[in-house]
Amino acid sequence: MSSKLIFEKDKKVTSSYIPSPSIKIKEAKELIPQEFLRQQLDIPSLGEAEVVRHYLNLAKLNFSVDTNFYPLGSCTMKYNPKVNEELANLEGFVYLHPYQNLKDFQGALELVYSLEQFLCKITGMQRFSLQLASGAHAELAGMLMIKKYHQVHKNNKFKVIIPDSAHGTNPATATMCGYQTITVRSNAQGLVDMDDLNKVLDGEVAAMVLTNPNTLGLFEEDILEIGELVHKRGGLLYYDGANFNPLLGISTPTLMGFDVMHLNLHKTFSTPHGSGGPGAAGIGVNERLVDFLPVPLVEKGKKGFLLNYKVKNSIGRLRTFYGNFLVLVRAYAYILRLGREGLYRVAINSTVNANYLKESLKKYYPVAIDRPCMHEVVFSCQKYKEKGIGATEIAKRLIDYGIHPPTIHFPLIVKEALMVEPTETESKETLDYFIQVMLEIDKEINSEPSKVKNAPWNSYVKRIDEVKAGRQPDLCWRPS
Ligand SMILES: *Cc1c(COP(=O)(O)O)cnc(C)c1O
């Protein structure tokens, strides 16, 4: 297909035939006062059919979880049931305006309130704010609350401990809040090294941030002891619950000793992603931090639901109105539909699927830490390095087979990491196809390495200079 922009396709005249509207332009000109008449717009002149084809063909270049298997580690690209879309598109939701009177959107407030109750039940936390637009945004809220908590309690603390396997947003958030980040090492089992933790833990530590299961997909078995140690020094324990899939209905962060956590609705609760845009995340807290939540909070008053702006030590507002409300509708629909039993099945299936891939592929692609994993598994492609092939090349070759590349080079502690999260929504047939393709690629590396080295062959965009694309992105179109 042509890579021309619609501006470049502009023929200045259009020869296609579309029946003209019943109101003639000339009449309109007579009806509308001169000063309100629209000027001739400088937009391409193309027939309707050409415009439709242009955009549909562009849309076909999209790679999506609706079209292909998308086993992206850590970022949970699970299938989003279409019934969620249907419910989020109900007129009563779509045509709400945030400046309407409170009594006009009681139903919307009830939905947010009920969703908060569900999330509290699921995680054990006391309250949630759902106004955040992404995981990173919720982390910012959480870290700001931790900071204010220590300020109010006059604790002089300026360090945040983060494992070396952590998601990049963890140290970034701590740094943005003015904290010094201290890295704690992982041990040979891929878990927090307790000796190292004891070394770095002192009274200056404001918080420790942990993901459990961690980014290797492994459950931190010493979590109770970690919590005790951090709390003994007056620190708080932050849970990165971006991907809570494998623990739904199995355990709760409060049981594990966490004080504050975020949940990515766009990962765990099957709503569309969209960094800082149409995503949504919740920040949950136990009783220690309830007074610090962002405002407004949705509450149930005597005369109905209301927005409470009076939260004693609130960090303030972090999002306009009440966040990405229609994303909350989708997550609410998802939870209602699954119920307790369904959520539990999510946890079991996401774990079974990842272990199935691990066991089927580990003979060919060594597992970073070969222990039973939870919802994701990290392979290492280091052994192919001598043939000039690493995680990048294997990920690119997967595109030729219609599979989205898994996360690569993360977590940073694994050389040539290939991080795979199949999610619970995929069938065994899809997993078997992935396994078959991975074995095929292994064969190719041994027989015809150039096939893998120079992949992808079938995609619209081939290999790009990734460093240059990252450092000097050219995002502007200029007329030639
Ligand atoms: C995705 C993710 C985040 C950040 O969430 P965004 O919505 O992408 O900002 C944080 N931590 C972990 C472990 C994640 O997987």
The ligand as a Tripos MOL2 file, in Angstrom:
@<TRIPOS>MOLECULE
LIG
   15    15     1     0     0
SMALL
NO_CHARGES

@<TRIPOS>ATOM
      1 C1          3.1120   -0.8150   33.4200 C.3       1 LIG1
      2 C2          3.7760   -0.7750   34.7130 C.ar      1 LIG1
      3 C3          3.9130    0.4420   35.4210 C.ar      1 LIG1
      4 C4          3.5010    1.7870   34.8510 C.3       1 LIG1
      5 O1          2.1840    1.8560   34.4250 O.3       1 LIG1
      6 P1          1.7620    2.8470   33.2140 P.3       1 LIG1
      7 O2          0.2890    2.7700   33.1710 O.co2     1 LIG1
      8 O3          2.4200    2.3260   31.9910 O.co2     1 LIG1
      9 O4          2.2520    4.2130   33.5870 O.co2     1 LIG1
     10 C5          4.5080    0.3910   36.6510 C.ar      1 LIG1
     11 N1          4.9610   -0.7730   37.1680 N.ar      1 LIG1
     12 C6          4.8470   -1.9440   36.5260 C.ar      1 LIG1
     13 C7          5.3710   -3.2070   37.1590 C.3       1 LIG1
     14 C8          4.2590   -1.9850   35.2680 C.ar      1 LIG1
     15 O5          4.1630   -3.1410   34.5950 O.3       1 LIG1
@<TRIPOS>BOND
     1     1     2 1
     2     2     3 ar
     3     2    14 ar
     4     3     4 1
     5     3    10 ar
     6     4     5 1
     7     5     6 1
     8     6     7 2
     9     6     8 1
    10     6     9 1
    11    10    11 ar
    12    11    12 ar
    13    12    13 1
    14    12    14 ar
    15    14    15 1
@<TRIPOS>SUBSTRUCTURE
     1 LIG1         1 GROUP 0 **** ****
